[in-house]
Amino acid sequence: MPKKLYELLAIEGQLKDQVQATRTDLRATFEKKRHLFEEKRKTFTPNVEGAAVTVEEESSIQSTVASELRWLAGLWTGAMDSSFQIAHGNTKAFADVVLDDDTVLLRDVPATALLELEKRAGELLDLIKAVPTLDPAKGFALDPSREAGIYRARDVRKSRTQKIQEPLVLLQPTEHHPGQAQLITVDRPTGTILEQEWSGLITPSTKASLLERVERVRRAVKAALQRANAVDLGDVRPRCGQTIFDYVFDAEGFYKGAK
């Protein structure tokens, strides 16, 4: 029998799946294959004196309900006892959550809580990965005139222009020849635009720090869970599965008495 909690946890799923498959097959047998548990014989006896008796139909018992239940009992009780030992082991499975720098974040956390914490830390990681960040090219800095967490981008000033047509002299006029000119379109400044931007996002460096911290927590929780699951189960040898099975099926004496 396994002595460490993690050894039982490694096979728990397999035991449960095996019992589920066996129970499902056995139920199908009980519901749809009744003939396996029955024996029939059909004979014909002629009215003629001295004529031989003829067996026209015959089928033999292939199994009994009791023997099928005894087959299931070995698997069912084993899985039940394993679950009992895991539950019992969890009452002794505790560990501290210790960060990489030996900081104790949490003390004496039960293994079941550590398992849940591992899941929640993973959810935090996914959430932080989705957090949008400020554009470094815009020179964002905390705005002391606004509430905490508000950044202001570097002001951008641009000239606003207007397209107008002006004559372009191609040939200056003289006393003998007229001048030549044509209209061209030019941009003439009409004023200045001031672009200002504020944001409640976080900096890329802040996001990187958050990701690192949640990863440190995840690593610490995983390590704590491994230590907690290494608890020695001792000499606990549960028989709860067999006790329940015997109580349910041996009431009439047919289950254990079956050969």
C-alpha positions in Angstrom: 0.0 0.0 0.0 1.4 3.5 -0.8 3.0 5.3 2.1 3.0 8.8 0.7 0.0 11.0 -0.1 1.4 11.8 -3.6 1.6 8.1 -4.4 -2.1 7.7 -3.8 -2.9 10.9 -5.7 -1.0 9.6 -8.7 -3.3 6.5 -9.0 -6.6 8.0 -7.7 -7.9 8.9 -11.2 -7.0 5.5 -12.7 -8.8 3.7 -9.8 -12.0 5.8 -10.2 -12.0 5.4 -14.0 -11.6 1.6 -13.7 -14.5 1.4 -11.2 -16.7 3.6 -13.3 -16.1 1.5 -16.5 -16.6 -1.8 -14.6 -19.8 -0.6 -12.9 -21.2 0.7 -16.2 -20.4 -2.7 -17.9 -22.0 -4.6 -15.1 -25.1 -2.5 -15.1 -25.5 -3.1 -18.8 -25.1 -6.9 -18.1 -27.8 -6.8 -15.5 -30.2 -4.9 -17.7 -29.6 -6.5 -21.1 -28.0 -9.9 -20.5 -30.3 -11.6 -18.1 -29.8 -14.8 -20.0 -26.3 -15.2 -18.7 -27.7 -15.8 -15.2 -30.3 -18.3 -16.2 -30.2 -22.0 -17.1 -33.0 -23.6 -19.2 -33.7 -27.0 -20.6 -36.6 -27.9 -22.9 -37.2 -31.6 -23.5 -39.7 -33.6 -25.6 -41.1 -36.9 -24.4 -43.0 -38.9 -27.1 -46.2 -40.6 -26.2 -44.8 -43.8 -27.8 -43.7 -46.3 -25.2 -40.0 -46.7 -25.1 -39.2 -43.7 -27.2 -36.2 -41.6 -26.1 -36.5 -38.3 -24.5 -35.1 -35.5 -26.7 -33.5 -32.3 -25.4 -34.7 -29.6 -27.8 -33.2 -26.5 -26.2 -30.6 -26.1 -23.5 -28.6 -23.2 -22.0 -26.3 -23.1 -19.0 -25.7 -20.4 -16.3 -22.7 -18.4 -17.3 -22.5 -16.4 -14.1 -24.3 -15.4 -10.9 -25.2 -11.9 -9.6 -23.1 -12.8 -6.5 -20.0 -13.6 -8.4 -20.3 -10.5 -10.5 -20.7 -8.4 -7.4 -17.6 -10.0 -5.9 -15.7 -9.1 -9.0 -16.8 -5.5 -8.7 -16.1 -5.5 -4.9 -12.4 -5.8 -5.4 -12.2 -2.7 -7.5 -14.9 -0.6 -5.8 -13.5 -1.2 -2.3 -9.9 -0.5 -3.4 -11.0 2.9 -5.0 -13.0 3.8 -1.9 -10.2 2.9 0.5 -7.8 5.0 -1.6 -10.1 8.0 -1.4 -10.5 7.5 2.3 -6.7 7.5 2.7 -6.4 10.6 0.6 -9.0 12.4 2.7 -7.3 11.2 5.9 -3.9 12.2 4.5 -5.2 15.7 3.7 -6.0 16.2 7.3 -2.2 16.0 8.0 -0.9 17.6 4.7 0.2 21.2 5.4 3.0 23.3 4.1 4.3 26.9 4.1 4.3 28.9 0.9 7.9 30.1 0.7 9.1 32.5 -2.0 12.4 32.2 -3.9 14.1 34.6 -1.4 13.0 32.5 1.5 10.2 34.9 2.5 7.3 32.9 4.1 4.2 34.2 2.4 1.7 31.8 4.1 2.1 29.3 6.9 0.6 25.9 7.5 -1.7 25.9 4.4 -3.7 22.7 3.9 -2.9 20.8 0.7 -6.5 21.2 -0.5 -6.2 25.0 -0.1 -2.9 24.9 -1.9 -4.5 23.1 -4.8 -7.1 25.8 -5.1 -4.5 28.5 -4.6 -2.5 27.1 -7.5 -5.5 27.3 -9.7 -6.3 30.9 -8.7 -2.8 32.0 -9.1 -2.9 30.7 -12.7 -6.1 32.8 -13.3 -4.3 35.9 -12.0 -1.5 35.2 -14.4 -3.9 35.0 -17.3 -5.5 38.2 -16.2 -2.3 40.2 -15.9 -1.1 39.0 -19.3 -4.2 40.7 -20.8 -3.5 44.1 -19.1 -2.8 46.8 -21.8 0.2 49.1 -21.2 1.3 52.6 -22.1 3.0 53.4 -25.3 6.6 54.2 -24.3 7.1 56.4 -27.4 4.6 59.0 -26.1 6.6 59.8 -23.0 4.0 59.1 -20.4 4.6 60.2 -16.8 2.5 60.3 -13.7 0.4 63.4 -13.6 0.6 64.9 -10.0 -2.4 67.0 -10.6 -4.7 64.0 -11.2 -5.7 61.0 -9.1 -3.3 58.2 -8.4 -2.5 56.0 -11.4 -3.2 58.7 -14.1 -0.4 59.3 -16.6 0.1 62.2 -18.9 1.7 61.9 -22.3 4.2 64.4 -23.7 2.4 67.4 -25.2 2.5 67.5 -29.0 2.2 70.8 -30.9 1.4 70.9 -34.6 0.8 73.7 -37.0 -2.5 73.9 -38.7 -2.4 75.1 -42.3 -4.8 76.1 -45.0 -4.4 75.6 -48.7 -4.6 78.8 -50.7 -3.9 79.7 -54.3 -1.2 82.3 -55.1 0.2 83.5 -58.4 3.6 82.3 -59.4 5.5 84.6 -61.7 7.1 82.7 -64.5 8.2 85.7 -66.5 8.6 89.3 -65.4 6.8 91.8 -67.6 8.9 94.2 -69.7 8.0 97.3 -71.8 8.0 95.0 -74.8 6.5 91.7 -73.4 3.7 91.0 -71.0 4.7 88.9 -68.0 3.6 85.2 -67.4 2.2 83.7 -64.2 0.1 80.8 -63.0 -1.8 80.0 -59.9 -0.3 77.5 -57.5 -1.7 75.9 -54.2 0.4 76.5 -51.1 -0.1 75.7 -47.4 -0.2 78.7 -45.2 -0.1 78.4 -41.3 -3.3 79.4 -39.7 -2.6 78.4 -36.1 -1.2 75.8 -33.7 -2.8 72.5 -32.5 -2.0 71.3 -29.0 -2.5 67.5 -28.5 -2.8 66.3 -24.9 -3.4 62.7 -23.7 -4.0 61.0 -20.3 -4.2 57.3 -19.6 -5.1 55.0 -16.7 -3.0 52.1 -18.1 0.2 50.9 -16.5 3.8 51.0 -17.8 5.4 47.9 -19.5 7.8 47.7 -16.6 5.0 47.6 -14.0 3.3 44.8 -16.0 6.6 42.9 -16.1 6.9 43.2 -12.4 3.4 42.0 -11.8 4.0 39.0 -14.0 7.2 38.1 -12.2 5.6 38.4 -8.8 2.6 36.2 -9.7 5.0 33.6 -11.2 7.0 33.6 -7.9 3.8 32.9 -6.1 2.9 30.1 -8.5 6.3 28.5 -8.1 6.1 28.8 -4.3 2.6 27.2 -4.2 3.6 24.3 -6.4 6.6 23.6 -4.2 4.4 23.8 -1.1 1.9 21.4 -2.6 4.7 18.9 -3.3 5.9 19.1 0.3 2.4 18.8 1.7 1.6 15.8 -0.5 4.8 14.1 0.7 3.2 13.5 4.1 3.6 10.0 5.5 0.3 8.2 5.7 1.5 6.0 8.5 -0.2 2.6 9.1 -3.7 3.7 8.4 -5.3 0.7 6.6 -9.0 1.7 5.9 -11.6 -1.0 5.3 -14.4 1.4 4.8 -15.0 0.2 1.2 -15.4 -3.4 2.2 -17.5 -2.5 5.2 -20.0 -0.6 3.1 -20.0 -3.2 0.3 -20.6 -6.0 2.8 -23.4 -4.2 4.6 -25.3 -3.5 1.3 -24.9 -6.8 -0.5 -24.5 -9.4 2.2 -27.7 -8.8 4.1 -29.2 -12.0 2.8 -26.0 -14.0 2.9 -25.8 -14.6 -0.8 -22.8 -12.4 -1.5 -20.1 -13.8 0.7 -21.6 -17.3 0.5 -21.3 -17.3 -3.3 -18.7 -19.8 -4.7 
